[in-house]
Amino acid sequence: MDEVNLEVANQANLEFLVKEIKGHLKIVNAALISPEDFRISDYEDLLEIYQLIQKKQGRLTMMEIEGILEELGELRKAHRS
């Protein structure tokens, strides 16, 4: 697979970030979080979440997981006015 350049905010990278975040959070109902829920304007926030998860090497506390899920919920399109 080609190296992903996450410095570029595009739809493919956004989808990659969401998939990776979901995989590390081990969400029971992964369908609750979908790349379609986010906009390119959310990219920097998603990248920060991804980088945090990478830095922790996937070893997140329940509190950290809850915080990330809360942040993702706030970013979701469905909750925007």
PyMOL Python script that loads the backbone (N, CA, C, O; Angstrom):
from pymol import cmd

cmd.read_pdbstr("""\
ATOM      1  N   MET A   1       0.844  -1.196   0.000  1.00  0.00           N
ATOM      2  CA  MET A   1       0.000   0.000   0.000  1.00  0.00           C
ATOM      3  C   MET A   1       0.878   1.244   0.000  1.00  0.00           C
ATOM      4  O   MET A   1       1.925   1.273   0.646  1.00  0.00           O
ATOM      5  N   ASP A   2       0.452   2.260  -0.720  1.00  0.00           N
ATOM      6  CA  ASP A   2       1.201   3.508  -0.778  1.00  0.00           C
ATOM      7  C   ASP A   2       1.188   4.191   0.579  1.00  0.00           C
ATOM      8  O   ASP A   2       0.249   4.032   1.359  1.00  0.00           O
ATOM      9  N   GLU A   3       2.236   4.951   0.851  1.00  0.00           N
ATOM     10  CA  GLU A   3       2.315   5.725   2.085  1.00  0.00           C
ATOM     11  C   GLU A   3       1.250   6.822   2.055  1.00  0.00           C
ATOM     12  O   GLU A   3       1.104   7.527   1.056  1.00  0.00           O
ATOM     13  N   VAL A   4       0.524   6.958   3.132  1.00  0.00           N
ATOM     14  CA  VAL A   4      -0.530   7.964   3.219  1.00  0.00           C
ATOM     15  C   VAL A   4       0.087   9.265   3.713  1.00  0.00           C
ATOM     16  O   VAL A   4       0.776   9.282   4.732  1.00  0.00           O
ATOM     17  N   ASN A   5      -0.159  10.350   2.994  1.00  0.00           N
ATOM     18  CA  ASN A   5       0.316  11.664   3.408  1.00  0.00           C
ATOM     19  C   ASN A   5      -0.818  12.367   4.131  1.00  0.00           C
ATOM     20  O   ASN A   5      -1.692  12.961   3.499  1.00  0.00           O
ATOM     21  N   LEU A   6      -0.805  12.300   5.451  1.00  0.00           N
ATOM     22  CA  LEU A   6      -1.903  12.861   6.239  1.00  0.00           C
ATOM     23  C   LEU A   6      -1.837  14.374   6.363  1.00  0.00           C
ATOM     24  O   LEU A   6      -2.714  14.988   6.971  1.00  0.00           O
ATOM     25  N   GLU A   7      -0.791  14.985   5.785  1.00  0.00           N
ATOM     26  CA  GLU A   7      -0.717  16.441   5.791  1.00  0.00           C
ATOM     27  C   GLU A   7      -1.734  17.042   4.823  1.00  0.00           C
ATOM     28  O   GLU A   7      -2.058  18.226   4.904  1.00  0.00           O
ATOM     29  N   VAL A   8      -2.230  16.213   3.909  1.00  0.00           N
ATOM     30  CA  VAL A   8      -3.184  16.668   2.893  1.00  0.00           C
ATOM     31  C   VAL A   8      -4.603  16.357   3.361  1.00  0.00           C
ATOM     32  O   VAL A   8      -4.954  15.201   3.598  1.00  0.00           O
ATOM     33  N   ALA A   9      -5.407  17.404   3.490  1.00  0.00           N
ATOM     34  CA  ALA A   9      -6.794  17.230   3.919  1.00  0.00           C
ATOM     35  C   ALA A   9      -7.663  16.936   2.699  1.00  0.00           C
ATOM     36  O   ALA A   9      -8.066  17.849   1.978  1.00  0.00           O
ATOM     37  N   ASN A  10      -7.944  15.658   2.477  1.00  0.00           N
ATOM     38  CA  ASN A  10      -8.840  15.286   1.386  1.00  0.00           C
ATOM     39  C   ASN A  10      -9.770  14.181   1.868  1.00  0.00           C
ATOM     40  O   ASN A  10      -9.607  13.668   2.975  1.00  0.00           O
ATOM     41  N   GLN A  11     -10.733  13.818   1.053  1.00  0.00           N
ATOM     42  CA  GLN A  11     -11.742  12.843   1.457  1.00  0.00           C
ATOM     43  C   GLN A  11     -11.141  11.472   1.748  1.00  0.00           C
ATOM     44  O   GLN A  11     -11.539  10.809   2.706  1.00  0.00           O
ATOM     45  N   ALA A  12     -10.192  11.048   0.931  1.00  0.00           N
ATOM     46  CA  ALA A  12      -9.573   9.731   1.140  1.00  0.00           C
ATOM     47  C   ALA A  12      -8.847   9.680   2.479  1.00  0.00           C
ATOM     48  O   ALA A  12      -8.945   8.686   3.199  1.00  0.00           O
ATOM     49  N   ASN A  13      -8.122  10.739   2.820  1.00  0.00           N
ATOM     50  CA  ASN A  13      -7.405  10.773   4.098  1.00  0.00           C
ATOM     51  C   ASN A  13      -8.378  10.876   5.267  1.00  0.00           C
ATOM     52  O   ASN A  13      -8.147  10.282   6.320  1.00  0.00           O
ATOM     53  N   LEU A  14      -9.453  11.618   5.091  1.00  0.00           N
ATOM     54  CA  LEU A  14     -10.475  11.714   6.135  1.00  0.00           C
ATOM     55  C   LEU A  14     -11.052  10.325   6.413  1.00  0.00           C
ATOM     56  O   LEU A  14     -11.214   9.936   7.570  1.00  0.00           O
ATOM     57  N   GLU A  15     -11.356   9.587   5.361  1.00  0.00           N
ATOM     58  CA  GLU A  15     -11.892   8.232   5.514  1.00  0.00           C
ATOM     59  C   GLU A  15     -10.878   7.324   6.207  1.00  0.00           C
ATOM     60  O   GLU A  15     -11.252   6.504   7.045  1.00  0.00           O
ATOM     61  N   PHE A  16      -9.595   7.466   5.860  1.00  0.00           N
ATOM     62  CA  PHE A  16      -8.538   6.689   6.500  1.00  0.00           C
ATOM     63  C   PHE A  16      -8.499   6.985   7.999  1.00  0.00           C
ATOM     64  O   PHE A  16      -8.452   6.065   8.816  1.00  0.00           O
ATOM     65  N   LEU A  17      -8.520   8.275   8.359  1.00  0.00           N
ATOM     66  CA  LEU A  17      -8.459   8.663   9.769  1.00  0.00           C
ATOM     67  C   LEU A  17      -9.631   8.088  10.554  1.00  0.00           C
ATOM     68  O   LEU A  17      -9.445   7.531  11.636  1.00  0.00           O
ATOM     69  N   VAL A  18     -10.836   8.222  10.010  1.00  0.00           N
ATOM     70  CA  VAL A  18     -12.026   7.728  10.709  1.00  0.00           C
ATOM     71  C   VAL A  18     -11.935   6.217  10.893  1.00  0.00           C
ATOM     72  O   VAL A  18     -12.249   5.703  11.966  1.00  0.00           O
ATOM     73  N   LYS A  19     -11.507   5.506   9.854  1.00  0.00           N
ATOM     74  CA  LYS A  19     -11.374   4.048   9.938  1.00  0.00           C
ATOM     75  C   LYS A  19     -10.352   3.652  11.001  1.00  0.00           C
ATOM     76  O   LYS A  19     -10.600   2.742  11.792  1.00  0.00           O
ATOM     77  N   GLU A  20      -9.222   4.323  11.022  1.00  0.00           N
ATOM     78  CA  GLU A  20      -8.171   4.025  11.998  1.00  0.00           C
ATOM     79  C   GLU A  20      -8.625   4.347  13.422  1.00  0.00           C
ATOM     80  O   GLU A  20      -8.377   3.571  14.345  1.00  0.00           O
ATOM     81  N   ILE A  21      -9.283   5.480  13.597  1.00  0.00           N
ATOM     82  CA  ILE A  21      -9.781   5.862  14.923  1.00  0.00           C
ATOM     83  C   ILE A  21     -10.781   4.824  15.416  1.00  0.00           C
ATOM     84  O   ILE A  21     -10.696   4.370  16.557  1.00  0.00           O
ATOM     85  N   LYS A  22     -11.722   4.450  14.563  1.00  0.00           N
ATOM     86  CA  LYS A  22     -12.717   3.443  14.947  1.00  0.00           C
ATOM     87  C   LYS A  22     -12.054   2.130  15.319  1.00  0.00           C
ATOM     88  O   LYS A  22     -12.454   1.487  16.289  1.00  0.00           O
ATOM     89  N   GLY A  23     -11.054   1.729  14.567  1.00  0.00           N
ATOM     90  CA  GLY A  23     -10.364   0.473  14.836  1.00  0.00           C
ATOM     91  C   GLY A  23      -9.674   0.464  16.186  1.00  0.00           C
ATOM     92  O   GLY A  23      -9.687  -0.545  16.890  1.00  0.00           O
ATOM     93  N   HIS A  24      -9.079   1.575  16.544  1.00  0.00           N
ATOM     94  CA  HIS A  24      -8.374   1.644  17.824  1.00  0.00           C
ATOM     95  C   HIS A  24      -9.314   1.772  19.007  1.00  0.00           C
ATOM     96  O   HIS A  24      -8.976   1.362  20.117  1.00  0.00           O
ATOM     97  N   LEU A  25     -10.493   2.338  18.782  1.00  0.00           N
ATOM     98  CA  LEU A  25     -11.436   2.513  19.891  1.00  0.00           C
ATOM     99  C   LEU A  25     -12.224   1.243  20.166  1.00  0.00           C
ATOM    100  O   LEU A  25     -12.862   1.119  21.211  1.00  0.00           O
ATOM    101  N   LYS A  26     -12.182   0.300  19.230  1.00  0.00           N
ATOM    102  CA  LYS A  26     -12.899  -0.975  19.388  1.00  0.00           C
ATOM    103  C   LYS A  26     -14.372  -0.741  19.751  1.00  0.00           C
ATOM    104  O   LYS A  26     -14.895  -1.310  20.709  1.00  0.00           O
ATOM    105  N   ILE A  27     -15.002   0.092  18.972  1.00  0.00           N
ATOM    106  CA  ILE A  27     -16.404   0.440  19.197  1.00  0.00           C
ATOM    107  C   ILE A  27     -17.281  -0.762  18.865  1.00  0.00           C
ATOM    108  O   ILE A  27     -17.111  -1.396  17.824  1.00  0.00           O
ATOM    109  N   VAL A  28     -18.221  -1.069  19.758  1.00  0.00           N
ATOM    110  CA  VAL A  28     -19.107  -2.218  19.548  1.00  0.00           C
ATOM    111  C   VAL A  28     -19.946  -2.014  18.288  1.00  0.00           C
ATOM    112  O   VAL A  28     -20.029  -2.909  17.447  1.00  0.00           O
ATOM    113  N   ASN A  29     -20.562  -0.857  18.156  1.00  0.00           N
ATOM    114  CA  ASN A  29     -21.370  -0.569  16.980  1.00  0.00           C
ATOM    115  C   ASN A  29     -20.622   0.450  16.121  1.00  0.00           C
ATOM    116  O   ASN A  29     -20.883   1.651  16.193  1.00  0.00           O
ATOM    117  N   ALA A  30     -19.691  -0.045  15.314  1.00  0.00           N
ATOM    118  CA  ALA A  30     -18.845   0.834  14.509  1.00  0.00           C
ATOM    119  C   ALA A  30     -19.645   1.652  13.496  1.00  0.00           C
ATOM    120  O   ALA A  30     -19.166   2.679  13.015  1.00  0.00           O
ATOM    121  N   ALA A  31     -20.846   1.211  13.172  1.00  0.00           N
ATOM    122  CA  ALA A  31     -21.679   1.946  12.211  1.00  0.00           C
ATOM    123  C   ALA A  31     -22.098   3.307  12.767  1.00  0.00           C
ATOM    124  O   ALA A  31     -22.548   4.173  12.017  1.00  0.00           O
ATOM    125  N   LEU A  32     -21.951   3.495  14.070  1.00  0.00           N
ATOM    126  CA  LEU A  32     -22.310   4.783  14.661  1.00  0.00           C
ATOM    127  C   LEU A  32     -21.389   5.904  14.199  1.00  0.00           C
ATOM    128  O   LEU A  32     -21.767   7.075  14.222  1.00  0.00           O
ATOM    129  N   ILE A  33     -20.188   5.544  13.784  1.00  0.00           N
ATOM    130  CA  ILE A  33     -19.232   6.539  13.302  1.00  0.00           C
ATOM    131  C   ILE A  33     -18.860   6.175  11.873  1.00  0.00           C
ATOM    132  O   ILE A  33     -18.335   5.096  11.600  1.00  0.00           O
ATOM    133  N   SER A  34     -19.143   7.095  10.981  1.00  0.00           N
ATOM    134  CA  SER A  34     -18.916   6.859   9.564  1.00  0.00           C
ATOM    135  C   SER A  34     -18.195   8.063   8.964  1.00  0.00           C
ATOM    136  O   SER A  34     -18.418   9.186   9.416  1.00  0.00           O
ATOM    137  N   PRO A  35     -17.341   7.867   7.967  1.00  0.00           N
ATOM    138  CA  PRO A  35     -16.667   9.007   7.333  1.00  0.00           C
ATOM    139  C   PRO A  35     -17.652  10.056   6.793  1.00  0.00           C
ATOM    140  O   PRO A  35     -17.328  11.242   6.732  1.00  0.00           O
ATOM    141  N   GLU A  36     -18.842   9.614   6.407  1.00  0.00           N
ATOM    142  CA  GLU A  36     -19.839  10.542   5.882  1.00  0.00           C
ATOM    143  C   GLU A  36     -20.348  11.517   6.947  1.00  0.00           C
ATOM    144  O   GLU A  36     -20.973  12.527   6.627  1.00  0.00           O
ATOM    145  N   ASP A  37     -20.073  11.203   8.212  1.00  0.00           N
ATOM    146  CA  ASP A  37     -20.504  12.062   9.317  1.00  0.00           C
ATOM    147  C   ASP A  37     -19.633  13.302   9.471  1.00  0.00           C
ATOM    148  O   ASP A  37     -19.977  14.214  10.224  1.00  0.00           O
ATOM    149  N   PHE A  38     -18.505  13.341   8.760  1.00  0.00           N
ATOM    150  CA  PHE A  38     -17.536  14.408   8.962  1.00  0.00           C
ATOM    151  C   PHE A  38     -17.282  15.171   7.675  1.00  0.00           C
ATOM    152  O   PHE A  38     -17.492  14.659   6.576  1.00  0.00           O
ATOM    153  N   ARG A  39     -16.826  16.405   7.833  1.00  0.00           N
ATOM    154  CA  ARG A  39     -16.497  17.271   6.701  1.00  0.00           C
ATOM    155  C   ARG A  39     -14.992  17.488   6.659  1.00  0.00           C
ATOM    156  O   ARG A  39     -14.279  17.256   7.635  1.00  0.00           O
ATOM    157  N   ILE A  40     -14.539  17.937   5.511  1.00  0.00           N
ATOM    158  CA  ILE A  40     -13.114  18.256   5.369  1.00  0.00           C
ATOM    159  C   ILE A  40     -12.720  19.307   6.402  1.00  0.00           C
ATOM    160  O   ILE A  40     -11.577  19.312   6.859  1.00  0.00           O
ATOM    161  N   SER A  41     -13.628  20.188   6.777  1.00  0.00           N
ATOM    162  CA  SER A  41     -13.317  21.204   7.795  1.00  0.00           C
ATOM    163  C   SER A  41     -13.036  20.576   9.163  1.00  0.00           C
ATOM    164  O   SER A  41     -12.468  21.231  10.036  1.00  0.00           O
ATOM    165  N   ASP A  42     -13.429  19.313   9.356  1.00  0.00           N
ATOM    166  CA  ASP A  42     -13.148  18.592  10.610  1.00  0.00           C
ATOM    167  C   ASP A  42     -11.786  17.896  10.580  1.00  0.00           C
ATOM    168  O   ASP A  42     -11.373  17.304  11.577  1.00  0.00           O
ATOM    169  N   TYR A  43     -11.095  17.962   9.456  1.00  0.00           N
ATOM    170  CA  TYR A  43      -9.902  17.154   9.235  1.00  0.00           C
ATOM    171  C   TYR A  43      -8.841  17.360  10.312  1.00  0.00           C
ATOM    172  O   TYR A  43      -8.296  16.388  10.835  1.00  0.00           O
ATOM    173  N   GLU A  44      -8.544  18.608  10.646  1.00  0.00           N
ATOM    174  CA  GLU A  44      -7.491  18.879  11.633  1.00  0.00           C
ATOM    175  C   GLU A  44      -7.833  18.255  12.982  1.00  0.00           C
ATOM    176  O   GLU A  44      -6.960  17.703  13.651  1.00  0.00           O
ATOM    177  N   ASP A  45      -9.098  18.340  13.382  1.00  0.00           N
ATOM    178  CA  ASP A  45      -9.523  17.742  14.647  1.00  0.00           C
ATOM    179  C   ASP A  45      -9.373  16.225  14.602  1.00  0.00           C
ATOM    180  O   ASP A  45      -8.899  15.617  15.562  1.00  0.00           O
ATOM    181  N   LEU A  46      -9.776  15.614  13.492  1.00  0.00           N
ATOM    182  CA  LEU A  46      -9.644  14.165  13.348  1.00  0.00           C
ATOM    183  C   LEU A  46      -8.177  13.747  13.347  1.00  0.00           C
ATOM    184  O   LEU A  46      -7.813  12.723  13.925  1.00  0.00           O
ATOM    185  N   LEU A  47      -7.341  14.550  12.694  1.00  0.00           N
ATOM    186  CA  LEU A  47      -5.911  14.252  12.656  1.00  0.00           C
ATOM    187  C   LEU A  47      -5.317  14.298  14.066  1.00  0.00           C
ATOM    188  O   LEU A  47      -4.493  13.454  14.420  1.00  0.00           O
ATOM    189  N   GLU A  48      -5.731  15.277  14.866  1.00  0.00           N
ATOM    190  CA  GLU A  48      -5.242  15.371  16.248  1.00  0.00           C
ATOM    191  C   GLU A  48      -5.657  14.150  17.062  1.00  0.00           C
ATOM    192  O   GLU A  48      -4.860  13.618  17.834  1.00  0.00           O
ATOM    193  N   ILE A  49      -6.891  13.708  16.895  1.00  0.00           N
ATOM    194  CA  ILE A  49      -7.372  12.516  17.604  1.00  0.00           C
ATOM    195  C   ILE A  49      -6.562  11.299  17.166  1.00  0.00           C
ATOM    196  O   ILE A  49      -6.133  10.502  18.001  1.00  0.00           O
ATOM    197  N   TYR A  50      -6.355  11.156  15.869  1.00  0.00           N
ATOM    198  CA  TYR A  50      -5.574  10.043  15.326  1.00  0.00           C
ATOM    199  C   TYR A  50      -4.152  10.058  15.895  1.00  0.00           C
ATOM    200  O   TYR A  50      -3.633   9.021  16.307  1.00  0.00           O
ATOM    201  N   GLN A  51      -3.527  11.238  15.916  1.00  0.00           N
ATOM    202  CA  GLN A  51      -2.155  11.342  16.412  1.00  0.00           C
ATOM    203  C   GLN A  51      -2.076  11.007  17.900  1.00  0.00           C
ATOM    204  O   GLN A  51      -1.103  10.396  18.341  1.00  0.00           O
ATOM    205  N   LEU A  52      -3.084  11.399  18.679  1.00  0.00           N
ATOM    206  CA  LEU A  52      -3.128  11.047  20.095  1.00  0.00           C
ATOM    207  C   LEU A  52      -3.180   9.529  20.260  1.00  0.00           C
ATOM    208  O   LEU A  52      -2.453   8.955  21.072  1.00  0.00           O
ATOM    209  N   ILE A  53      -4.045   8.895  19.483  1.00  0.00           N
ATOM    210  CA  ILE A  53      -4.191   7.439  19.558  1.00  0.00           C
ATOM    211  C   ILE A  53      -2.876   6.758  19.167  1.00  0.00           C
ATOM    212  O   ILE A  53      -2.459   5.793  19.806  1.00  0.00           O
ATOM    213  N   GLN A  54      -2.231   7.261  18.121  1.00  0.00           N
ATOM    214  CA  GLN A  54      -0.959   6.684  17.682  1.00  0.00           C
ATOM    215  C   GLN A  54       0.104   6.837  18.770  1.00  0.00           C
ATOM    216  O   GLN A  54       0.876   5.914  19.030  1.00  0.00           O
ATOM    217  N   LYS A  55       0.135   8.017  19.405  1.00  0.00           N
ATOM    218  CA  LYS A  55       1.122   8.281  20.451  1.00  0.00           C
ATOM    219  C   LYS A  55       0.923   7.339  21.641  1.00  0.00           C
ATOM    220  O   LYS A  55       1.891   6.893  22.259  1.00  0.00           O
ATOM    221  N   LYS A  56      -0.329   7.045  21.953  1.00  0.00           N
ATOM    222  CA  LYS A  56      -0.651   6.155  23.064  1.00  0.00           C
ATOM    223  C   LYS A  56      -0.545   4.690  22.630  1.00  0.00           C
ATOM    224  O   LYS A  56      -0.743   3.785  23.440  1.00  0.00           O
ATOM    225  N   GLN A  57      -0.237   4.463  21.371  1.00  0.00           N
ATOM    226  CA  GLN A  57      -0.120   3.120  20.796  1.00  0.00           C
ATOM    227  C   GLN A  57      -1.369   2.286  21.083  1.00  0.00           C
ATOM    228  O   GLN A  57      -1.294   1.093  21.374  1.00  0.00           O
ATOM    229  N   GLY A  58      -2.513   2.953  20.991  1.00  0.00           N
ATOM    230  CA  GLY A  58      -3.784   2.248  21.165  1.00  0.00           C
ATOM    231  C   GLY A  58      -4.128   1.910  22.605  1.00  0.00           C
ATOM    232  O   GLY A  58      -5.195   1.350  22.858  1.00  0.00           O
ATOM    233  N   ARG A  59      -3.256   2.231  23.558  1.00  0.00           N
ATOM    234  CA  ARG A  59      -3.532   1.928  24.965  1.00  0.00           C
ATOM    235  C   ARG A  59      -4.195   3.142  25.615  1.00  0.00           C
ATOM    236  O   ARG A  59      -3.540   3.973  26.245  1.00  0.00           O
ATOM    237  N   LEU A  60      -5.481   3.215  25.447  1.00  0.00           N
ATOM    238  CA  LEU A  60      -6.248   4.345  25.966  1.00  0.00           C
ATOM    239  C   LEU A  60      -7.032   3.920  27.201  1.00  0.00           C
ATOM    240  O   LEU A  60      -7.503   2.786  27.296  1.00  0.00           O
ATOM    241  N   THR A  61      -7.162   4.841  28.134  1.00  0.00           N
ATOM    242  CA  THR A  61      -8.003   4.567  29.294  1.00  0.00           C
ATOM    243  C   THR A  61      -9.462   4.723  28.883  1.00  0.00           C
ATOM    244  O   THR A  61      -9.768   5.315  27.848  1.00  0.00           O
ATOM    245  N   MET A  62     -10.351   4.188  29.699  1.00  0.00           N
ATOM    246  CA  MET A  62     -11.788   4.355  29.405  1.00  0.00           C
ATOM    247  C   MET A  62     -12.150   5.834  29.367  1.00  0.00           C
ATOM    248  O   MET A  62     -12.972   6.251  28.551  1.00  0.00           O
ATOM    249  N   MET A  63     -11.549   6.618  30.231  1.00  0.00           N
ATOM    250  CA  MET A  63     -11.830   8.057  30.255  1.00  0.00           C
ATOM    251  C   MET A  63     -11.387   8.713  28.942  1.00  0.00           C
ATOM    252  O   MET A  63     -12.095   9.564  28.405  1.00  0.00           O
ATOM    253  N   GLU A  64     -10.232   8.322  28.432  1.00  0.00           N
ATOM    254  CA  GLU A  64      -9.748   8.880  27.171  1.00  0.00           C
ATOM    255  C   GLU A  64     -10.652   8.460  26.016  1.00  0.00           C
ATOM    256  O   GLU A  64     -10.965   9.267  25.141  1.00  0.00           O
ATOM    257  N   ILE A  65     -11.069   7.200  26.018  1.00  0.00           N
ATOM    258  CA  ILE A  65     -11.971   6.717  24.963  1.00  0.00           C
ATOM    259  C   ILE A  65     -13.282   7.494  25.009  1.00  0.00           C
ATOM    260  O   ILE A  65     -13.787   7.926  23.973  1.00  0.00           O
ATOM    261  N   GLU A  66     -13.830   7.672  26.204  1.00  0.00           N
ATOM    262  CA  GLU A  66     -15.076   8.441  26.338  1.00  0.00           C
ATOM    263  C   GLU A  66     -14.899   9.869  25.841  1.00  0.00           C
ATOM    264  O   GLU A  66     -15.785  10.410  25.179  1.00  0.00           O
ATOM    265  N   GLY A  67     -13.754  10.485  26.157  1.00  0.00           N
ATOM    266  CA  GLY A  67     -13.476  11.839  25.693  1.00  0.00           C
ATOM    267  C   GLY A  67     -13.396  11.919  24.179  1.00  0.00           C
ATOM    268  O   GLY A  67     -13.916  12.855  23.571  1.00  0.00           O
ATOM    269  N   ILE A  68     -12.745  10.940  23.574  1.00  0.00           N
ATOM    270  CA  ILE A  68     -12.627  10.902  22.112  1.00  0.00           C
ATOM    271  C   ILE A  68     -13.996  10.715  21.482  1.00  0.00           C
ATOM    272  O   ILE A  68     -14.329  11.389  20.507  1.00  0.00           O
ATOM    273  N   LEU A  69     -14.790   9.809  22.028  1.00  0.00           N
ATOM    274  CA  LEU A  69     -16.133   9.582  21.484  1.00  0.00           C
ATOM    275  C   LEU A  69     -16.993  10.835  21.608  1.00  0.00           C
ATOM    276  O   LEU A  69     -17.780  11.149  20.715  1.00  0.00           O
ATOM    277  N   GLU A  70     -16.839  11.541  22.714  1.00  0.00           N
ATOM    278  CA  GLU A  70     -17.583  12.787  22.900  1.00  0.00           C
ATOM    279  C   GLU A  70     -17.172  13.819  21.857  1.00  0.00           C
ATOM    280  O   GLU A  70     -18.015  14.500  21.274  1.00  0.00           O
ATOM    281  N   GLU A  71     -15.871  13.923  21.633  1.00  0.00           N
ATOM    282  CA  GLU A  71     -15.348  14.857  20.632  1.00  0.00           C
ATOM    283  C   GLU A  71     -15.863  14.490  19.235  1.00  0.00           C
ATOM    284  O   GLU A  71     -16.281  15.363  18.475  1.00  0.00           O
ATOM    285  N   LEU A  72     -15.830  13.202  18.904  1.00  0.00           N
ATOM    286  CA  LEU A  72     -16.332  12.759  17.601  1.00  0.00           C
ATOM    287  C   LEU A  72     -17.807  13.094  17.459  1.00  0.00           C
ATOM    288  O   LEU A  72     -18.252  13.525  16.395  1.00  0.00           O
ATOM    289  N   GLY A  73     -18.563  12.897  18.529  1.00  0.00           N
ATOM    290  CA  GLY A  73     -19.989  13.222  18.504  1.00  0.00           C
ATOM    291  C   GLY A  73     -20.236  14.694  18.224  1.00  0.00           C
ATOM    292  O   GLY A  73     -21.166  15.051  17.503  1.00  0.00           O
ATOM    293  N   GLU A  74     -19.400  15.539  18.797  1.00  0.00           N
ATOM    294  CA  GLU A  74     -19.552  16.978  18.574  1.00  0.00           C
ATOM    295  C   GLU A  74     -19.209  17.363  17.141  1.00  0.00           C
ATOM    296  O   GLU A  74     -19.750  18.330  16.604  1.00  0.00           O
ATOM    297  N   LEU A  75     -18.318  16.610  16.532  1.00  0.00           N
ATOM    298  CA  LEU A  75     -17.910  16.910  15.156  1.00  0.00           C
ATOM    299  C   LEU A  75     -18.924  16.416  14.121  1.00  0.00           C
ATOM    300  O   LEU A  75     -18.976  16.924  13.001  1.00  0.00           O
ATOM    301  N   ARG A  76     -19.708  15.446  14.497  1.00  0.00           N
ATOM    302  CA  ARG A  76     -20.605  14.819  13.518  1.00  0.00           C
ATOM    303  C   ARG A  76     -21.576  15.820  12.901  1.00  0.00           C
ATOM    304  O   ARG A  76     -22.103  16.699  13.582  1.00  0.00           O
ATOM    305  N   LYS A  77     -21.794  15.673  11.626  1.00  0.00           N
ATOM    306  CA  LYS A  77     -22.707  16.550  10.884  1.00  0.00           C
ATOM    307  C   LYS A  77     -24.105  16.556  11.474  1.00  0.00           C
ATOM    308  O   LYS A  77     -24.763  17.595  11.517  1.00  0.00           O
ATOM    309  N   ALA A  78     -24.560  15.389  11.930  1.00  0.00           N
ATOM    310  CA  ALA A  78     -25.932  15.246  12.403  1.00  0.00           C
ATOM    311  C   ALA A  78     -26.231  16.175  13.577  1.00  0.00           C
ATOM    312  O   ALA A  78     -27.390  16.518  13.812  1.00  0.00           O
ATOM    313  N   HIS A  79     -25.214  16.582  14.307  1.00  0.00           N
ATOM    314  CA  HIS A  79     -25.434  17.422  15.489  1.00  0.00           C
ATOM    315  C   HIS A  79     -25.223  18.889  15.216  1.00  0.00           C
ATOM    316  O   HIS A  79     -25.192  19.711  16.132  1.00  0.00           O
ATOM    317  N   ARG A  80     -25.080  19.208  13.956  1.00  0.00           N
ATOM    318  CA  ARG A  80     -24.845  20.632  13.611  1.00  0.00           C
ATOM    319  C   ARG A  80     -26.153  21.294  13.250  1.00  0.00           C
ATOM    320  O   ARG A  80     -27.073  20.676  12.715  1.00  0.00           O
ATOM    321  N   SER A  81     -26.199  22.559  13.558  1.00  0.00           N
ATOM    322  CA  SER A  81     -27.414  23.317  13.205  1.00  0.00           C
ATOM    323  C   SER A  81     -27.274  23.970  11.858  1.00  0.00           C
ATOM    324  O   SER A  81     -28.196  24.646  11.401  1.00  0.00           O
TER     325      SER A  81
END
""", "prot")
cmd.dss("prot")
cmd.show_as("cartoon", "prot")
cmd.util.cbc("prot")
cmd.orient("prot")
